[in-house]
């Protein structure tokens, strides 16, 4: 039986690990724009999006979605395309 290499283990960990989509504060976007983006792309309801926007404003960042990397990557790209500051981080 062939032994699995470390790179295979790392790949499997990345595929199944829990990640967070983190939104960062900036001086460019309005609350309305941030809220609308969270509703449209992250499927937040308006109340949840408003709370995340306030957390970003007061704390500097907020995890707005969690899950597998493959699910978060297109959401992160969409937020970046809309001018927001976001990145995917390990939870």
TASULWO-V888360 format. One record per helix or strand of 2 or more residues. SS is the DSSP state (A for helix, B for strand). FROM is the first residue (numbers start at 0). TO is the last residue. If there is no record, write none. Layout:
BEGIN
ss from to
SS FROM TO
SS FROM TO
END
This chain:
BEGIN
ss from to
A 5 15
B 18 23
A 30 41
A 45 58
B 60 66
A 68 80
B 84 89
END
